[in-house]
Amino acid sequence: MPKCVYWNNKIPIADRHKTNARRNKINIRKVLYTIISANLENITNFMEKQKVPNRLGINKVLKDYVL
């Protein structure tokens, strides 16, 4: 198999995937933000049940428990 497969305009497919990933990253952030803001109450309740110190904040909880 060739190392680099070329598509139209001689853009390597690998590079095209990179640009697509960049574009998708923004969409994923938007989706995550929507999900999180919709479930904010559930998340805070979860934090209280897990006795997560409030100073850690929601970001920490999302990193450790959710994502």
Buried (B, 14 or more C-beta within 10 A) or exposed (E): EEEEEEEEEEEEEEEEEEEEEEEEEEEEEEEEEEEBEEEEEEBBEBBEEEEBEEEEEBEEBEEEEEE
